[in-house]
Amino acid sequence: TAWFRASGEKAEKLRNSVIAALDAGFRHLDDAEMYGNEKPFGDGVHEWLARTGADRSQLFITGKVYSCDEPGPAAVCRSSLAASRLPYYDLYLVHSPFQRGGEPFRRSLLDIWREVETLVDDGLVKAVGVSNW
């Protein structure tokens, strides 16, 4: 992503791009733990919601987890939601079936998936899935 680990001026541009996308009518937004930009992403969403009076439920926001071993999907989801100040994700994806270097996760994919499923029960996400498989 162009906004990978956005900070400073780059974070401000990310925030503005989120607002511009929403102003243009986009309603599905995608972010990921791996990008490291949850705060400016969330700032853009919240600024737009405040300015327009729209409700969060009018947006479809996807989040993704990459750190499936440590700290794990549930901890990453909670951290990402806190950083972006979002109450929930509409869709939460396991970003990849393996680590960056192509190595398998230490945990089994079934164990990872079972943990991801608990996020629905906990009300943190509405649906779960996989990405880049």
N, CA and C atoms as an extended XYZ file, in Angstrom:
399
Properties=species:S:1:pos:R:3:atomname:S:1:resname:S:1:resid:I:1 pbc="F F F"
N         0.830       -1.185        0.000 N   THR     1
C         0.000        0.000        0.000 CA  THR     1
C         0.872        1.244        0.000 C   THR     1
N         0.389        2.279       -0.605 N   ALA     2
C         1.102        3.563       -0.629 CA  ALA     2
C         1.168        4.171        0.765 C   ALA     2
N         0.292        3.731        1.651 N   TRP     3
C         0.196        4.345        2.979 CA  TRP     3
C         0.853        3.490        4.057 C   TRP     3
N         1.712        2.566        3.672 N   PHE     4
C         2.377        1.674        4.622 CA  PHE     4
C         3.063        2.469        5.719 C   PHE     4
N         2.715        2.174        6.956 N   ARG     5
C         3.288        2.812        8.148 CA  ARG     5
C         3.296        4.339        8.043 C   ARG     5
N         2.168        4.885        7.618 N   ALA     6
C         2.042        6.333        7.424 CA  ALA     6
C         2.215        7.084        8.738 C   ALA     6
N         3.047        8.110        8.695 N   SER     7
C         3.212        9.006        9.841 CA  SER     7
C         3.471       10.409        9.305 C   SER     7
N         3.318       11.394       10.170 N   GLY     8
C         3.575       12.777        9.776 CA  GLY     8
C         2.705       13.214        8.608 C   GLY     8
N         3.341       13.828        7.622 N   GLU     9
C         2.626       14.338        6.451 CA  GLU     9
C         1.922       13.219        5.688 C   GLU     9
N         2.557       12.071        5.628 N   LYS    10
C         1.967       10.924        4.925 CA  LYS    10
C         0.679       10.467        5.623 C   LYS    10
N         0.659       10.503        6.953 N   ALA    11
C        -0.546       10.140        7.696 CA  ALA    11
C        -1.665       11.135        7.425 C   ALA    11
N        -1.319       12.393        7.326 N   GLU    12
C        -2.312       13.432        7.016 CA  GLU    12
C        -2.890       13.216        5.618 C   GLU    12
N        -2.036       12.840        4.678 N   LYS    13
C        -2.510       12.556        3.318 CA  LYS    13
C        -3.421       11.326        3.305 C   LYS    13
N        -3.092       10.324        4.098 N   LEU    14
C        -3.951        9.144        4.203 CA  LEU    14
C        -5.312        9.541        4.756 C   LEU    14
N        -5.317       10.289        5.838 N   ARG    15
C        -6.581       10.749        6.432 CA  ARG    15
C        -7.413       11.474        5.384 C   ARG    15
N        -6.772       12.382        4.657 N   ASN    16
C        -7.483       13.148        3.631 CA  ASN    16
C        -7.983       12.263        2.496 C   ASN    16
N        -7.229       11.231        2.146 N   SER    17
C        -7.668       10.347        1.069 CA  SER    17
C        -8.874        9.509        1.491 C   SER    17
N        -8.922        9.114        2.756 N   VAL    18
C       -10.085        8.390        3.263 CA  VAL    18
C       -11.319        9.293        3.179 C   VAL    18
N       -11.170       10.530        3.599 N   ILE    19
C       -12.282       11.481        3.538 CA  ILE    19
C       -12.710       11.718        2.096 C   ILE    19
N       -11.750       11.895        1.197 N   ALA    20
C       -12.074       12.119       -0.221 CA  ALA    20
C       -12.799       10.921       -0.820 C   ALA    20
N       -12.360        9.717       -0.475 N   ALA    21
C       -13.028        8.511       -0.984 CA  ALA    21
C       -14.473        8.453       -0.497 C   ALA    21
N       -14.675        8.741        0.780 N   LEU    22
C       -16.032        8.721        1.324 CA  LEU    22
C       -16.886        9.830        0.708 C   LEU    22
N       -16.302       11.005        0.508 N   ASP    23
C       -17.030       12.100       -0.159 CA  ASP    23
C       -17.426       11.722       -1.580 C   ASP    23
N       -16.596       10.914       -2.242 N   ALA    24
C       -16.866       10.495       -3.617 CA  ALA    24
C       -17.900        9.365       -3.684 C   ALA    24
N       -18.291        8.829       -2.531 N   GLY    25
C       -19.324        7.797       -2.517 CA  GLY    25
C       -18.849        6.401       -2.189 C   GLY    25
N       -17.542        6.222       -2.019 N   PHE    26
C       -17.053        4.899       -1.623 CA  PHE    26
C       -17.589        4.580       -0.230 C   PHE    26
N       -17.980        3.328       -0.019 N   ARG    27
C       -18.476        2.926        1.293 CA  ARG    27
C       -17.787        1.672        1.818 C   ARG    27
N       -16.942        1.047        1.019 N   HIS    28
C       -16.160       -0.098        1.479 CA  HIS    28
C       -14.711        0.349        1.600 C   HIS    28
N       -14.195        0.298        2.808 N   LEU    29
C       -12.809        0.675        3.085 CA  LEU    29
C       -12.081       -0.540        3.631 C   LEU    29
N       -10.792       -0.626        3.322 N   ASP    30
C        -9.975       -1.772        3.688 CA  ASP    30
C        -8.720       -1.281        4.397 C   ASP    30
N        -8.411       -1.877        5.526 N   ASP    31
C        -7.183       -1.561        6.247 CA  ASP    31
C        -6.617       -2.876        6.776 C   ASP    31
N        -5.398       -2.833        7.278 N   ALA    32
C        -4.776       -4.054        7.780 CA  ALA    32
C        -3.716       -3.722        8.818 C   ALA    32
N        -3.605       -4.599        9.775 N   GLU    33
C        -2.553       -4.490       10.796 CA  GLU    33
C        -1.185       -4.328       10.135 C   GLU    33
N        -0.943       -5.084        9.073 N   MET    34
C         0.346       -5.066        8.388 CA  MET    34
C         0.714       -3.670        7.864 C   MET    34
N        -0.288       -2.876        7.519 N   TYR    35
C        -0.028       -1.539        6.974 CA  TYR    35
C         0.433       -0.565        8.059 C   TYR    35
N         0.040       -0.830        9.305 N   GLY    36
C         0.471        0.028       10.406 CA  GLY    36
C        -0.055        1.446       10.320 C   GLY    36
N        -1.267        1.611        9.800 N   ASN    37
C        -1.802        2.964        9.647 CA  ASN    37
C        -3.224        3.092       10.195 C   ASN    37
N        -3.564        2.283       11.174 N   GLU    38
C        -4.926        2.277       11.685 CA  GLU    38
C        -5.372        3.634       12.227 C   GLU    38
N        -4.471        4.354       12.895 N   LYS    39
C        -4.873        5.637       13.488 CA  LYS    39
C        -5.277        6.658       12.426 C   LYS    39
N        -4.426        6.986       11.442 N   PRO    40
C        -4.877        7.972       10.455 CA  PRO    40
C        -6.058        7.485        9.621 C   PRO    40
N        -6.130        6.186        9.373 N   PHE    41
C        -7.286        5.611        8.686 CA  PHE    41
C        -8.555        5.913        9.490 C   PHE    41
N        -8.529        5.566       10.767 N   GLY    42
C        -9.677        5.813       11.641 CA  GLY    42
C        -9.982        7.290       11.798 C   GLY    42
N        -8.935        8.125       11.852 N   ASP    43
C        -9.161        9.573       11.952 CA  ASP    43
C        -9.972       10.077       10.763 C   ASP    43
N        -9.641        9.587        9.567 N   GLY    44
C       -10.389        9.991        8.377 CA  GLY    44
C       -11.834        9.538        8.439 C   GLY    44
N       -12.057        8.312        8.853 N   VAL    45
C       -13.422        7.793        8.976 CA  VAL    45
C       -14.207        8.637        9.972 C   VAL    45
N       -13.624        8.880       11.148 N   HIS    46
C       -14.341        9.621       12.188 CA  HIS    46
C       -14.597       11.064       11.790 C   HIS    46
N       -13.642       11.693       11.130 N   GLU    47
C       -13.861       13.073       10.694 CA  GLU    47
C       -15.017       13.129        9.700 C   GLU    47
N       -15.043       12.181        8.760 N   TRP    48
C       -16.115       12.158        7.776 CA  TRP    48
C       -17.469       11.887        8.438 C   TRP    48
N       -17.513       10.926        9.346 N   LEU    49
C       -18.769       10.627       10.035 CA  LEU    49
C       -19.275       11.845       10.805 C   LEU    49
N       -18.383       12.538       11.492 N   ALA    50
C       -18.769       13.715       12.271 CA  ALA    50
C       -19.279       14.834       11.353 C   ALA    50
N       -18.605       15.049       10.249 N   ARG    51
C       -18.974       16.142        9.334 CA  ARG    51
C       -20.291       15.866        8.629 C   ARG    51
N       -20.524       14.621        8.241 N   THR    52
C       -21.708       14.298        7.449 CA  THR    52
C       -22.906       13.873        8.292 C   THR    52
N       -22.653       13.480        9.532 N   GLY    53
C       -23.737       12.963       10.360 CA  GLY    53
C       -24.135       11.541        9.986 C   GLY    53
N       -23.362       10.913        9.109 N   ALA    54
C       -23.637        9.526        8.712 CA  ALA    54
C       -23.374        8.599        9.898 C   ALA    54
N       -23.992        7.453        9.844 N   ASP    55
C       -23.808        6.444       10.879 CA  ASP    55
C       -22.757        5.439       10.438 C   ASP    55
N       -21.998        4.916       11.371 N   ARG    56
C       -20.965        3.914       11.078 CA  ARG    56
C       -21.531        2.737       10.288 C   ARG    56
N       -22.784        2.397       10.527 N   SER    57
C       -23.390        1.254        9.848 CA  SER    57
C       -23.546        1.465        8.345 C   SER    57
N       -23.378        2.679        7.863 N   GLN    58
C       -23.468        2.964        6.429 CA  GLN    58
C       -22.171        2.606        5.691 C   GLN    58
N       -21.140        2.267        6.441 N   LEU    59
C       -19.848        1.910        5.857 CA  LEU    59
C       -19.606        0.415        6.013 C   LEU    59
N       -18.811       -0.133        5.117 N   PHE    60
C       -18.378       -1.528        5.218 CA  PHE    60
C       -16.862       -1.486        5.326 C   PHE    60
N       -16.352       -1.805        6.511 N   ILE    61
C       -14.921       -1.684        6.771 CA  ILE    61
C       -14.313       -3.061        7.014 C   ILE    61
N       -13.268       -3.341        6.245 N   THR    62
C       -12.546       -4.600        6.344 CA  THR    62
C       -11.227       -4.376        7.068 C   THR    62
N       -10.893       -5.260        7.978 N   GLY    63
C        -9.591       -5.276        8.634 CA  GLY    63
C        -8.927       -6.624        8.377 C   GLY    63
N        -7.606       -6.656        8.533 N   LYS    64
C        -6.876       -7.904        8.295 CA  LYS    64
C        -5.814       -8.105        9.377 C   LYS    64
N        -5.595       -9.363        9.741 N   VAL    65
C        -4.567       -9.729       10.727 CA  VAL    65
C        -3.453      -10.490       10.017 C   VAL    65
N        -2.220      -10.143       10.366 N   TYR    66
C        -1.056      -10.845        9.831 CA  TYR    66
C        -0.268      -11.555       10.928 C   TYR    66
N        -0.293      -11.005       12.133 N   SER    67
C         0.461      -11.562       13.266 CA  SER    67
C        -0.347      -12.667       13.936 C   SER    67
N        -0.421      -13.804       13.264 N   CYS    68
C        -1.283      -14.899       13.727 CA  CYS    68
C        -0.660      -15.719       14.845 C   CYS    68
N         0.652      -15.680       14.995 N   ASP    69
C         1.304      -16.405       16.090 CA  ASP    69
C         1.281      -15.552       17.352 C   ASP    69
N         1.950      -14.455       17.326 N   GLU    70
C         2.012      -13.538       18.469 CA  GLU    70
C         1.835      -12.123       17.960 C   GLU    70
N         0.935      -11.357       18.465 N   PRO    71
C         0.128      -11.651       19.648 CA  PRO    71
C        -1.127      -12.467       19.368 C   PRO    71
N        -1.443      -12.705       18.101 N   GLY    72
C        -2.602      -13.518       17.737 CA  GLY    72
C        -3.755      -12.675       17.230 C   GLY    72
N        -4.670      -13.296       16.498 N   PRO    73
C        -5.762      -12.557       15.860 CA  PRO    73
C        -6.644      -11.734       16.797 C   PRO    73
N        -7.016      -12.291       17.936 N   ALA    74
C        -7.905      -11.554       18.841 CA  ALA    74
C        -7.225      -10.303       19.388 C   ALA    74
N        -5.990      -10.432       19.821 N   ALA    75
C        -5.269       -9.271       20.353 CA  ALA    75
C        -5.038       -8.228       19.272 C   ALA    75
N        -4.686       -8.670       18.069 N   VAL    76
C        -4.464       -7.733       16.968 CA  VAL    76
C        -5.756       -7.017       16.613 C   VAL    76
N        -6.855       -7.738       16.546 N   CYS    77
C        -8.140       -7.125       16.232 CA  CYS    77
C        -8.482       -6.048       17.252 C   CYS    77
N        -8.355       -6.370       18.518 N   ARG    78
C        -8.669       -5.387       19.564 CA  ARG    78
C        -7.753       -4.167       19.461 C   ARG    78
N        -6.482       -4.398       19.215 N   SER    79
C        -5.528       -3.296       19.080 CA  SER    79
C        -5.841       -2.416       17.871 C   SER    79
N        -6.157       -3.040       16.748 N   SER    80
C        -6.475       -2.286       15.532 CA  SER    80
C        -7.761       -1.482       15.701 C   SER    80
N        -8.766       -2.093       16.314 N   LEU    81
C       -10.007       -1.358       16.566 CA  LEU    81
C        -9.764       -0.181       17.506 C   LEU    81
N        -8.959       -0.376       18.518 N   ALA    82
C        -8.659        0.718       19.449 CA  ALA    82
C        -7.899        1.843       18.742 C   ALA    82
N        -6.917        1.486       17.933 N   ALA    83
C        -6.122        2.506       17.242 CA  ALA    83
C        -6.962        3.307       16.258 C   ALA    83
N        -7.907        2.641       15.604 N   SER    84
C        -8.750        3.331       14.621 CA  SER    84
C       -10.020        3.900       15.254 C   SER    84
N       -10.238        3.565       16.512 N   ARG    85
C       -11.428        4.004       17.253 CA  ARG    85
C       -12.721        3.528       16.599 C   ARG    85
N       -12.662        2.361       15.977 N   LEU    86
C       -13.855        1.765       15.387 CA  LEU    86
C       -14.470        0.784       16.377 C   LEU    86
N       -15.790        0.673       16.410 N   PRO    87
C       -16.423       -0.266       17.341 CA  PRO    87
C       -16.376       -1.716       16.864 C   PRO    87
N       -16.262       -1.917       15.540 N   TYR    88
C       -16.255       -3.262       14.976 CA  TYR    88
C       -15.782       -3.198       13.527 C   TYR    88
N       -15.429       -4.369       12.988 N   TYR    89
C       -15.169       -4.528       11.554 CA  TYR    89
C       -16.348       -5.270       10.947 C   TYR    89
N       -16.705       -4.903        9.738 N   ASP    90
C       -17.738       -5.648        9.024 CA  ASP    90
C       -17.182       -6.984        8.537 C   ASP    90
N       -15.921       -6.987        8.157 N   LEU    91
C       -15.244       -8.194        7.684 CA  LEU    91
C       -13.827       -8.188        8.234 C   LEU    91
N       -13.390       -9.313        8.770 N   TYR    92
C       -12.041       -9.429        9.310 CA  TYR    92
C       -11.393      -10.647        8.678 C   TYR    92
N       -10.243      -10.436        8.046 N   LEU    93
C        -9.586      -11.473        7.264 CA  LEU    93
C        -8.240      -11.883        7.850 C   LEU    93
N        -7.916      -13.152        7.741 N   VAL    94
C        -6.542      -13.607        7.953 CA  VAL    94
C        -5.819      -13.208        6.669 C   VAL    94
N        -4.815      -12.337        6.801 N   HIS    95
C        -4.187      -11.687        5.654 CA  HIS    95
C        -3.444      -12.648        4.727 C   HIS    95
N        -2.883      -13.699        5.289 N   SER    96
C        -2.069      -14.609        4.493 CA  SER    96
C        -1.979      -15.959        5.208 C   SER    96
N        -1.791      -17.047        4.474 N   PRO    97
C        -1.682      -18.361        5.122 CA  PRO    97
C        -0.279      -18.668        5.651 C   PRO    97
N         0.635      -17.700        5.563 N   PHE    98
C         2.009      -17.921        6.015 CA  PHE    98
C         2.647      -16.587        6.389 C   PHE    98
N         3.812      -16.667        7.020 N   GLN    99
C         4.554      -15.475        7.423 CA  GLN    99
C         5.206      -14.805        6.211 C   GLN    99
N         5.730      -13.616        6.419 N   ARG   100
C         6.325      -12.850        5.322 CA  ARG   100
C         7.362      -13.604        4.511 C   ARG   100
N         8.203      -14.350        5.126 N   GLY   101
C         9.246      -15.075        4.417 CA  GLY   101
C         8.755      -16.362        3.758 C   GLY   101
N         7.463      -16.613        3.816 N   GLY   102
C         6.914      -17.827        3.239 CA  GLY   102
C         6.882      -18.994        4.207 C   GLY   102
N         7.383      -18.782        5.413 N   GLU   103
C         7.382      -19.834        6.438 CA  GLU   103
C         5.968      -20.018        6.984 C   GLU   103
N         5.597      -21.232        7.340 N   PRO   104
C         4.278      -21.425        7.951 CA  PRO   104
C         4.222      -20.779        9.333 C   PRO   104
N         3.030      -20.439        9.767 N   PHE   105
C         2.868      -19.969       11.141 CA  PHE   105
C         3.203      -21.118       12.083 C   PHE   105
N         3.603      -20.792       13.300 N   ARG   106
C         3.856      -21.832       14.301 CA  ARG   106
C         2.546      -22.496       14.709 C   ARG   106
N         1.479      -21.715       14.769 N   ARG   107
C         0.157      -22.256       15.101 CA  ARG   107
C        -0.460      -22.870       13.847 C   ARG   107
N        -1.303      -23.838       14.037 N   SER   108
C        -1.993      -24.426       12.883 CA  SER   108
C        -3.012      -23.423       12.342 C   SER   108
N        -3.286      -23.531       11.060 N   LEU   109
C        -4.286      -22.651       10.450 CA  LEU   109
C        -5.662      -22.885       11.076 C   LEU   109
N        -5.950      -24.107       11.457 N   LEU   110
C        -7.227      -24.405       12.113 CA  LEU   110
C        -7.322      -23.690       13.454 C   LEU   110
N        -6.247      -23.685       14.227 N   ASP   111
C        -6.226      -22.993       15.515 CA  ASP   111
C        -6.398      -21.488       15.314 C   ASP   111
N        -5.712      -20.948       14.325 N   ILE   112
C        -5.840      -19.520       14.008 CA  ILE   112
C        -7.284      -19.211       13.636 C   ILE   112
N        -7.861      -20.044       12.764 N   TRP   113
C        -9.232      -19.817       12.311 CA  TRP   113
C       -10.224      -19.868       13.469 C   TRP   113
N       -10.050      -20.813       14.361 N   ARG   114
C       -10.960      -20.910       15.510 CA  ARG   114
C       -10.897      -19.646       16.362 C   ARG   114
N        -9.697      -19.085       16.522 N   GLU   115
C        -9.573      -17.838       17.284 CA  GLU   115
C       -10.258      -16.685       16.550 C   GLU   115
N       -10.095      -16.624       15.239 N   VAL   116
C       -10.743      -15.571       14.446 CA  VAL   116
C       -12.264      -15.669       14.600 C   VAL   116
N       -12.790      -16.880       14.593 N   GLU   117
C       -14.245      -17.058       14.728 CA  GLU   117
C       -14.776      -16.514       16.057 C   GLU   117
N       -13.971      -16.534       17.110 N   THR   118
C       -14.438      -16.018       18.403 CA  THR   118
C       -14.719      -14.520       18.345 C   THR   118
N       -14.101      -13.825       17.395 N   LEU   119
C       -14.301      -12.380       17.281 CA  LEU   119
C       -15.730      -12.038       16.877 C   LEU   119
N       -16.374      -12.936       16.132 N   VAL   120
C       -17.793      -12.751       15.788 CA  VAL   120
C       -18.629      -12.871       17.059 C   VAL   120
N       -18.377      -13.909       17.818 N   ASP   121
C       -19.114      -14.126       19.071 CA  ASP   121
C       -18.920      -12.962       20.039 C   ASP   121
N       -17.728      -12.361       20.011 N   ASP   122
C       -17.419      -11.246       20.901 CA  ASP   122
C       -17.960       -9.909       20.395 C   ASP   122
N       -18.563       -9.906       19.197 N   GLY   123
C       -19.139       -8.675       18.649 CA  GLY   123
C       -18.129       -7.710       18.059 C   GLY   123
N       -16.895       -8.163       17.882 N   LEU   124
C       -15.856       -7.276       17.343 CA  LEU   124
C       -15.845       -7.259       15.813 C   LEU   124
N       -16.368       -8.318       15.201 N   VAL   125
C       -16.457       -8.395       13.741 CA  VAL   125
C       -17.795       -9.036       13.379 C   VAL   125
N       -18.278       -8.699       12.190 N   LYS   126
C       -19.552       -9.271       11.747 CA  LYS   126
C       -19.348      -10.523       10.909 C   LYS   126
N       -18.233      -10.579       10.176 N   ALA   127
C       -17.947      -11.745        9.336 CA  ALA   127
C       -16.440      -11.928        9.263 C   ALA   127
N       -16.004      -13.153        8.974 N   VAL   128
C       -14.579      -13.464        8.882 CA  VAL   128
C       -14.277      -14.178        7.580 C   VAL   128
N       -13.018      -14.130        7.191 N   GLY   129
C       -12.606      -14.797        5.964 CA  GLY   129
C       -11.090      -14.830        5.847 C   GLY   129
N       -10.629      -15.129        4.636 N   VAL   130
C        -9.197      -15.190        4.372 CA  VAL   130
C        -8.870      -14.311        3.170 C   VAL   130
N        -7.599      -13.917        3.080 N   SER   131
C        -7.132      -13.058        1.999 CA  SER   131
C        -5.817      -13.605        1.464 C   SER   131
N        -5.547      -13.418        0.186 N   ASN   132
C        -4.285      -13.817       -0.422 CA  ASN   132
C        -3.979      -15.303       -0.288 C   ASN   132
N        -4.971      -16.144       -0.415 N   TRP   133
C        -4.797      -17.587       -0.329 CA  TRP   133
C        -4.785      -18.117       -1.718 C   TRP   133
